[in-house]
Amino acid sequence: MRSTLQQAFGPRPPRPRAQGNAYSVGQQLKKARLARNLTIEQVTQATHIRAYAIDALEDDNFDALPSPVQARGFLRLYANYLGLSLEELIANQRASSAELTPQQTETISTAVETEAPETEPIEEEPAEAEAEPACTCAGTSESEAEPPEPETSESIPATPQKPLLSQPIFIAIGEQLRTRREGLSLTLDEVERHTHVRKHYLQALEAGDFDHLPTSVQARGMLNNYAHFLDLQVDAILLRFAEGLQAQRLERQPQPLEKQQHARFEHGIPTSLRRFLSLDLIFGGGLILLLLFFAIWGTSQVIRLRAAPKTEATAPSISDMLLVSPAPDSGTSAAAQTSELITPSPANVPTSAVAYPTLIAGHVQV
């Protein structure tokens, strides 16, 4: 009897275990992980998937995950990390689907199917959109904040063009969200259906443009829901968001009068010259020019003094000659000295001889 059944239907595959079939997606992932000698902690560090989620995936316990969309994203990310193809894992599971229970086939198919979840909820979007305002107050606040959206988009280009310190922080947060969503192979429409956050708000979060959001409180709530849905470190992201808000608050504070005047002065200078012109550079350049001026002036003075013409010696005056002349002898008289001084040189005396009376020394009787 057993041989006839084997001939009719072929060899029977092994009986499934209590936790699932050996050919199920979770068992295949676990087998591949053990073959590579990887622990759950190592997989968690590499894929940033929580340990409980990895255990749920390997045990085919998809009910432990928040939603089928997250389960599908975690499966794809886990399979790509192990170098496997999710389609091949699904094909192996379907080959042995006859051995699975109906409950397991329903849970796995809802979590793994790639096309069915994308087409079915699209038809239900109008119903969800109608029931959304009556569900939560946050939905009403978001719908009320939608009309002022064009005004905020028009006022954004009026912001200053200089780079802000808070903008890189917000951009890094948005890049982290977008990378995580793309790693889970999720679309913005799917995230919108499960988080009840509008698509344009999700785009603003991923772009780091938090100015498009109504208020900082609503931005924090949307960021919390989005990060929690993507299974990220919510506390770390919110702390980073708080740092960005603090930097933005400091940027929006009014500057002192001196800083404003300095900013106006810099605004009038072209950008090419602004990087070279600074207070220190102007002061140092002026000091160097002053030192060069004094050095050139001193050198010119020294050269001028050295190039001045030398004065020639003039004939001595009569007073100098009288002072320098030797003292008269005791035998000569004052008249002889005067005659010697007044006697002209022979060249200037006329040819005619002049006879002078001789002085006879004798006693004069009065």
Backbone torsions as a table, in degrees:
resi	resn	phi	psi	omega
1	MET	NA	-46.1	179.8
2	ARG	-66.3	-36.5	179.8
3	SER	-67.2	-36.9	178.4
4	THR	-67.0	-37.5	176.3
5	LEU	-65.7	-38.4	178.2
6	GLN	-67.4	-36.5	178.1
7	GLN	-69.1	-32.4	-176.8
8	ALA	-79.3	-43.5	-173.4
9	PHE	-111.1	-2.3	-178.9
10	GLY	85.7	176.8	-179.2
11	PRO	-67.0	143.1	-177.3
12	ARG	-83.5	132.2	178.0
13	PRO	-67.8	163.0	-178.6
14	PRO	-62.7	151.6	-177.7
15	ARG	-73.7	138.2	-178.6
16	PRO	-66.7	152.6	176.7
17	ARG	-79.5	179.6	-178.1
18	ALA	-70.4	-33.0	-178.3
19	GLN	-87.1	-6.6	-178.9
20	GLY	147.1	173.1	-177.5
21	ASN	-81.8	151.3	177.3
22	ALA	-66.7	-20.9	179.9
23	TYR	-99.2	7.7	178.4
24	SER	-72.0	165.2	-177.4
25	VAL	-63.8	-43.3	-179.5
26	GLY	-63.3	-42.7	179.9
27	GLN	-66.7	-36.4	177.3
28	GLN	-65.4	-40.1	177.6
29	LEU	-65.4	-42.5	179.4
30	LYS	-65.1	-40.6	178.5
31	LYS	-63.4	-41.1	178.7
32	ALA	-67.1	-35.7	178.7
33	ARG	-67.7	-43.8	178.7
34	LEU	-67.1	-33.4	177.8
35	ALA	-65.1	-27.9	178.9
36	ARG	-94.1	5.4	178.6
37	ASN	57.2	45.4	179.4
38	LEU	-107.8	140.9	175.5
39	THR	-95.5	167.1	179.4
40	ILE	-65.9	-34.7	178.0
41	GLU	-63.4	-39.8	178.3
42	GLN	-65.5	-40.4	177.8
43	VAL	-65.6	-38.4	178.8
44	THR	-63.9	-42.3	178.7
45	GLN	-66.7	-33.7	-176.7
46	ALA	-81.3	-39.7	-175.3
47	THR	-102.2	-10.3	-177.7
48	HIS	60.2	32.1	173.8
49	ILE	-101.5	136.2	-178.3
50	ARG	-62.2	154.6	-177.6
51	ALA	-65.6	-38.3	-179.5
52	TYR	-65.3	-33.1	178.8
53	ALA	-69.6	-37.9	177.8
54	ILE	-66.1	-41.9	176.7
55	ASP	-62.0	-40.5	179.4
56	ALA	-66.2	-37.5	178.4
57	LEU	-66.8	-43.5	-179.0
58	GLU	-70.2	-28.1	178.6
59	ASP	-91.9	4.6	-178.0
60	ASP	57.8	30.3	179.1
61	ASN	-99.3	75.1	-175.8
62	PHE	-75.1	-13.6	176.9
63	ASP	-69.2	-21.7	179.4
64	ALA	-74.4	-14.2	179.9
65	LEU	-88.1	154.8	-175.9
66	PRO	-60.9	-41.4	-175.5
67	SER	-152.7	157.9	176.4
68	PRO	-62.2	-29.7	178.9
69	VAL	-65.2	-43.0	176.8
70	GLN	-65.7	-37.9	178.4
71	ALA	-62.3	-42.3	178.4
72	ARG	-64.6	-42.0	178.7
73	GLY	-64.7	-41.8	178.4
74	PHE	-65.0	-38.8	178.2
75	LEU	-62.1	-45.4	-179.3
76	ARG	-65.0	-42.5	-179.7
77	LEU	-66.7	-40.9	179.0
78	TYR	-66.2	-42.6	179.7
79	ALA	-66.1	-40.6	178.0
80	ASN	-64.7	-35.2	178.3
81	TYR	-66.3	-36.6	179.0
82	LEU	-83.3	0.8	179.6
83	GLY	77.2	24.8	-179.7
84	LEU	-110.6	165.2	177.0
85	SER	-106.7	129.6	-178.9
86	LEU	-65.3	-33.2	178.5
87	GLU	-64.3	-39.7	177.9
88	GLU	-66.6	-38.6	177.5
89	LEU	-63.7	-40.0	178.5
90	ILE	-66.4	-38.2	178.7
91	ALA	-64.4	-41.7	177.5
92	ASN	-65.2	-35.3	178.4
93	GLN	-68.5	-41.6	-179.6
94	ARG	-68.1	-28.0	177.6
95	ALA	-64.7	-30.3	179.6
96	SER	-110.9	23.1	-178.1
97	SER	-68.6	-18.3	178.6
98	ALA	-66.3	-23.7	-178.6
99	GLU	-90.1	-5.1	-178.7
100	LEU	-90.4	156.4	176.9
101	THR	-78.9	158.3	179.2
102	PRO	-59.6	-34.1	-179.6
103	GLN	-66.3	-40.8	-179.7
104	GLN	-66.7	-39.2	-179.7
105	THR	-65.5	-36.7	179.8
106	GLU	-67.8	-45.1	-177.8
107	THR	-66.9	-41.9	-178.3
108	ILE	-68.9	-39.9	-178.2
109	SER	-66.4	-38.3	178.8
110	THR	-69.2	-29.5	-177.9
111	ALA	-86.6	-26.3	-170.7
112	VAL	-103.8	-28.0	-176.6
113	GLU	-57.8	136.7	-177.2
114	THR	-99.4	-25.5	-176.2
115	GLU	-100.9	-36.6	-175.4
116	ALA	-63.3	-45.4	-179.8
117	PRO	-66.3	-22.3	-178.6
118	GLU	-79.7	-30.0	-176.2
119	THR	-90.5	-37.1	-175.1
120	GLU	-69.2	-48.0	-177.2
121	PRO	-66.8	-19.6	-179.5
122	ILE	-64.6	-35.8	178.8
123	GLU	-70.3	-26.2	-177.5
124	GLU	-91.8	2.8	-177.4
125	GLU	-58.9	-43.8	179.9
126	PRO	-60.5	-39.3	179.5
127	ALA	-65.5	-40.8	178.9
128	GLU	-66.1	-36.8	180.0
129	ALA	-67.5	-32.8	178.9
130	GLU	-75.3	-37.2	-177.8
131	ALA	-83.4	-11.7	-175.0
132	GLU	-65.9	-43.6	-179.7
133	PRO	-63.5	-26.9	-177.9
134	ALA	-86.5	-9.1	-175.4
135	CYS	-82.3	-57.8	-172.6
136	THR	-128.5	156.2	176.5
137	CYS	-74.0	-27.8	179.7
138	ALA	-65.1	-35.1	178.4
139	GLY	-64.1	-38.2	178.7
140	THR	-68.3	-39.8	179.2
141	SER	-64.7	-36.1	178.5
142	GLU	-69.6	-39.2	179.8
143	SER	-69.1	-34.3	177.2
144	GLU	-69.6	-28.6	-178.9
145	ALA	-81.5	-5.5	-177.7
146	GLU	-70.2	-42.1	-177.8
147	PRO	-58.9	-39.1	-179.5
148	PRO	-73.0	1.4	-175.4
149	GLU	-60.5	-44.2	178.5
150	PRO	-60.6	-32.9	-179.9
151	GLU	-66.1	-41.5	178.4
152	THR	-65.5	-36.9	179.4
153	SER	-67.2	-30.2	179.2
154	GLU	-77.2	-30.9	-177.4
155	SER	-83.1	-13.8	-177.2
156	ILE	-66.2	-42.1	180.0
157	PRO	-61.5	-15.8	-179.7
158	ALA	-78.9	-5.5	178.8
159	THR	-67.5	154.1	-179.0
160	PRO	-63.3	151.9	-176.3
161	GLN	-83.0	-11.8	-177.9
162	LYS	-68.3	146.2	-178.5
163	PRO	-68.2	140.6	-179.0
164	LEU	-102.0	153.0	-179.7
165	LEU	-74.5	-29.3	-178.1
166	SER	-78.8	-24.5	-175.4
167	GLN	-63.4	-43.9	177.3
168	PRO	-60.3	-32.3	178.8
169	ILE	-66.9	-46.1	179.6
170	PHE	-65.9	-37.8	178.7
171	ILE	-65.2	-39.1	178.4
172	ALA	-64.5	-39.3	177.5
173	ILE	-64.2	-45.5	178.8
174	GLY	-63.8	-37.7	178.0
175	GLU	-65.4	-37.4	177.2
176	GLN	-64.8	-41.5	178.3
177	LEU	-65.2	-44.6	-177.9
178	ARG	-66.3	-40.8	178.9
179	THR	-63.0	-40.8	179.4
180	ARG	-66.2	-42.3	-179.5
181	ARG	-65.0	-43.5	178.7
182	GLU	-67.6	-32.4	175.9
183	GLY	-66.4	-30.2	176.7
184	LEU	-88.0	1.8	179.1
185	SER	57.6	45.1	178.8
186	LEU	-109.1	147.5	176.3
187	THR	-101.4	164.5	179.2
188	LEU	-66.7	-30.8	177.7
189	ASP	-65.6	-41.3	178.0
190	GLU	-65.3	-42.0	178.5
191	VAL	-64.4	-37.5	179.0
192	GLU	-64.6	-39.2	-179.1
193	ARG	-68.0	-31.4	-175.5
194	HIS	-95.0	-27.3	-179.8
195	THR	-100.8	-11.2	-178.8
196	HIS	58.8	32.8	174.6
197	VAL	-109.1	131.5	-176.5
198	ARG	-59.0	151.6	-175.7
199	LYS	-65.1	-40.6	-179.1
200	HIS	-69.2	-26.5	173.6
201	TYR	-71.3	-38.7	176.1
202	LEU	-63.1	-40.7	177.5
203	GLN	-64.0	-38.0	177.8
204	ALA	-66.9	-37.6	177.7
205	LEU	-64.5	-44.6	-179.1
206	GLU	-70.4	-28.2	177.8
207	ALA	-82.5	-7.6	-177.7
208	GLY	74.0	16.8	-178.4
209	ASP	-98.5	77.3	-177.1
210	PHE	-77.9	-7.4	175.8
211	ASP	-70.8	-21.3	177.6
212	HIS	-74.5	-16.8	-179.0
213	LEU	-79.9	152.6	-174.0
214	PRO	-59.4	-57.1	-179.2
215	THR	-138.0	166.9	178.5
216	SER	-69.1	-30.5	178.5
217	VAL	-67.8	-45.7	177.1
218	GLN	-66.3	-34.8	177.0
219	ALA	-63.8	-39.7	178.1
220	ARG	-65.8	-40.4	178.5
221	GLY	-65.6	-43.1	177.4
222	MET	-63.8	-40.9	178.8
223	LEU	-65.1	-37.5	177.9
224	ASN	-64.4	-45.9	179.7
225	ASN	-64.8	-42.6	-177.8
226	TYR	-66.6	-44.9	179.5
227	ALA	-66.4	-37.6	177.6
228	HIS	-67.4	-36.7	178.2
229	PHE	-66.8	-36.7	178.6
230	LEU	-83.1	1.7	178.1
231	ASP	60.0	47.5	176.6
232	LEU	-100.7	175.2	175.9
233	GLN	-76.0	95.4	-172.5
234	VAL	-65.2	-41.8	-177.4
235	ASP	-63.9	-41.2	-180.0
236	ALA	-65.7	-39.8	180.0
237	ILE	-68.0	-42.0	178.8
238	LEU	-66.7	-35.0	176.1
239	LEU	-65.6	-40.3	176.8
240	ARG	-65.3	-37.3	177.7
241	PHE	-65.5	-37.5	177.3
242	ALA	-65.2	-37.6	176.2
243	GLU	-63.1	-39.7	177.3
244	GLY	-64.4	-39.7	177.6
245	LEU	-65.3	-38.1	178.2
246	GLN	-64.0	-43.5	177.8
247	ALA	-64.2	-37.4	178.8
248	GLN	-67.5	-35.9	178.3
249	ARG	-66.1	-40.9	178.3
250	LEU	-65.9	-33.3	179.4
251	GLU	-69.6	-33.1	-176.8
252	ARG	-86.1	-3.2	177.4
253	GLN	-69.9	145.3	178.8
254	PRO	-67.0	137.6	-179.7
255	GLN	-81.9	154.5	174.0
256	PRO	-62.5	166.3	-176.6
257	LEU	-64.4	-39.1	-179.2
258	GLU	-64.6	-41.6	179.5
259	LYS	-67.0	-36.3	178.4
260	GLN	-65.8	-42.1	177.6
261	GLN	-64.2	-40.4	177.9
262	HIS	-64.7	-36.7	178.4
263	ALA	-68.1	-38.5	176.6
264	ARG	-64.0	-39.8	178.6
265	PHE	-63.8	-41.7	178.8
266	GLU	-69.1	-32.1	-179.4
267	HIS	-66.4	-31.0	178.9
268	GLY	-77.4	-16.2	-179.3
269	ILE	-88.8	138.9	176.3
270	PRO	-60.0	155.9	-177.7
271	THR	-65.8	-34.9	-179.3
272	SER	-65.1	-32.4	179.3
273	LEU	-90.9	-20.6	-176.6
274	ARG	-65.5	-32.4	-179.1
275	ARG	-72.5	-21.9	-179.7
276	PHE	-97.0	-29.8	-177.9
277	LEU	-90.1	119.7	175.2
278	SER	-145.1	167.5	-177.5
279	LEU	-64.2	-42.9	179.4
280	ASP	-64.6	-41.0	-179.1
281	LEU	-66.6	-40.5	179.4
282	ILE	-65.9	-43.4	179.7
283	PHE	-64.8	-45.8	179.4
284	GLY	-64.8	-40.3	178.4
285	GLY	-65.1	-40.1	177.7
286	GLY	-64.6	-39.2	178.1
287	LEU	-64.7	-40.8	178.9
288	ILE	-65.4	-41.6	178.0
289	LEU	-63.8	-37.6	178.1
290	LEU	-65.0	-42.5	177.7
291	LEU	-63.7	-40.5	177.9
292	LEU	-64.4	-37.6	179.2
293	PHE	-63.7	-45.2	179.5
294	PHE	-66.3	-36.0	178.4
295	ALA	-65.7	-43.5	178.9
296	ILE	-66.4	-40.2	179.7
297	TRP	-64.6	-44.0	178.3
298	GLY	-63.4	-40.4	178.6
299	THR	-64.5	-39.9	178.8
300	SER	-65.7	-35.5	177.9
301	GLN	-65.8	-42.0	179.0
302	VAL	-64.2	-42.8	180.0
303	ILE	-65.4	-37.9	-179.8
304	ARG	-66.5	-39.0	179.0
305	LEU	-67.7	-37.8	179.5
306	ARG	-71.4	-29.8	-178.5
307	ALA	-88.3	4.2	-179.8
308	ALA	-70.3	140.7	-179.0
309	PRO	-69.2	142.9	179.8
310	LYS	-82.4	136.2	179.3
311	THR	-80.1	132.9	179.2
312	GLU	-79.9	152.7	-178.9
313	ALA	-74.1	134.8	178.9
314	THR	-99.5	166.1	179.7
315	ALA	-66.0	142.4	-179.4
316	PRO	-68.5	151.8	179.1
317	SER	-78.5	168.4	-177.9
318	ILE	-65.1	-38.3	179.6
319	SER	-63.1	-38.3	177.5
320	ASP	-65.2	-39.2	179.5
321	MET	-66.4	-39.4	178.5
322	LEU	-64.6	-37.3	179.7
323	LEU	-71.3	-32.5	-176.1
324	VAL	-84.6	-23.1	-175.0
325	SER	-62.3	147.6	-178.5
326	PRO	-71.3	161.7	-179.2
327	ALA	-72.6	145.4	-179.1
328	PRO	-71.9	155.9	179.1
329	ASP	-75.1	165.0	-179.1
330	SER	-73.0	-27.7	-177.1
331	GLY	-78.7	-17.0	-178.8
332	THR	-90.6	156.5	-179.5
333	SER	-107.1	173.2	178.7
334	ALA	-67.0	-31.2	-179.8
335	ALA	-69.2	-36.3	177.3
336	ALA	-64.3	-39.7	179.2
337	GLN	-64.0	-41.4	179.9
338	THR	-68.6	-34.8	179.1
339	SER	-68.2	-36.4	177.5
340	GLU	-66.2	-39.3	-179.4
341	LEU	-70.4	-35.6	-175.7
342	ILE	-86.7	-17.3	-176.8
343	THR	-63.3	122.4	-179.8
344	PRO	-76.4	166.6	178.9
345	SER	-72.4	157.1	-178.2
346	PRO	-62.7	-26.6	-178.3
347	ALA	-69.3	-31.2	-177.5
348	ASN	-92.3	-7.2	-177.5
349	VAL	-84.0	136.7	177.9
350	PRO	-66.4	164.4	-174.3
351	THR	-69.4	-28.1	-179.2
352	SER	-70.3	134.5	-178.1
353	ALA	-85.7	141.4	179.0
354	VAL	-110.6	129.3	-178.9
355	ALA	-95.5	126.2	178.3
356	TYR	-101.5	140.6	176.9
357	PRO	-68.5	143.9	179.8
358	THR	-83.4	143.2	179.1
359	LEU	-92.3	121.3	-179.0
360	ILE	-103.5	125.3	178.3
361	ALA	-77.7	126.6	179.0
362	GLY	-168.6	172.5	-178.6
363	HIS	-86.2	134.6	178.5
364	VAL	-104.8	126.6	-178.7
365	GLN	-99.8	126.2	-179.3
366	VAL	-103.4	NA	NA
